[in-house]
Amino acid sequence: MNKTTRIILFILIALFILGMALYPTISKRMHKEKESPEIANAPAPPPVGGNKGAPLNVAIKVIEPENLIDIIRATGNLIPDEDVDLTFETSGKITNIYFQEGSAVKKGDLLAKVNDKPLQAELSKLEAQIPLAEDRVYRQKALLEKDAVSKEAYEQVTTELEKLHADIELAKSRIAQTELRAPFDGEIGLRQVSEGSYASPTTIVASLTKIIPLKIEFSVNERYANLVRQGTHITFNVPPDLTTYTAQVYAVESRVDLKTRTLKARATYANANGRLTPGRTASIEIKSHEIVNALTIPNEAIIAEMGRDIAYLYSEGKAKQIEVVKGLRTESNIQVLQGLHAGDTLIITGVMQLRDGLPVKIDNVIQ
């Protein structure tokens, strides 16, 4: 057997082996085609997105001028106008408590008192010395006018009288320190001590809170720092109460917080009926810009494509592509400066599937 014959033989053997390996697959496929010829001859499925015979269902909106308001939203806390822990200025045993827990008090009201009997006794002693001291001054003055005593002697008794008056004032001030009085109008909290207990300047008797008016403390992102200033009006509600309240900013922090990149501010609310209480969370809104009679569209109706902002109008059953120029953007809407006119019918759904001239069908009209 020569070389050429061997090569041909090897090729035939290889083809035979390959045929034996592919035979099951080919046989199975031929069997299926024989049983279901309609499947083999079925047309290919239509491409995703439909065809000219099946218009895309869309929602539309007729563009009308409306006021566009850009709102800054923040979360804040209700805090009292004034708040203090009441303590005595001196130490001693509490002899009287005059307030009722949870009651309203006025500035200057006596709330509690510690034992002042030693101080009262000292005051009485000093006051008893006044007549004698005044009589000495009177007699020394009469003698001085007759040149019967020296001026130095007269000045000595006068100084003693003045010192006595000073000691009396000191005793009275020490007695005043034994009295706990309300520093401002407000509502007093729960009592922390009882009569007979020993109090020191670190002992908290109760808390006093002024809630009329009320303060709202909040922070805004640094990019809004120039929009919040003294006199800025805000609206807020206190969930779950949906009532809208109005307040006015009275103070703004002098600098942005470097850690949070926010600016802290405080507003005041009259709270005339005392309905709101401190410590609750407030949802705050601040109007930063308002444009009257602006042409606005929903944010989802506009898409960026190759450096352009485009939208689609509904025109005679087809989508018409237009290029627009954007203005102010809010959370839900965007102002259109160019490209749209009042009365245009805008397609606001399915915009990612739209192409210029694509057949569309109105499925919903958004008011």
Secondary structure, DSSP 8 states (H G I E B T S, - for coil): --HHHHHHHHHHHHHHHHHHHHHHHHHHHHHHHHH-HHHHT------TT--TTS-EEEEEEE---EEEEEEEEEEEEEEEEEEEEE--SS-EEEEEE---TT-EE-TT-EEEEE--HHHHHHHHHHHHTHHHHHHHHHHHHHHHHTT-S-HHHHHHHHHHHHHHHHHHHHHHHHHHTTEEE-SSSEEE------TT-EE-TT---EEEEEEEEEEEEEEEEGGGGGG--TT-EEEEE-TT----EEEEEEEE-SS--TTT-EEEEEEEE--TT--S-TT-EEEEEEEEEEEEEE-EEEGGG-EEETTEEEEEEEETTEEEEEE-EEEEE-SSEEEEEES--TT-EEE-SSGGG--TT-BEEEEEE--
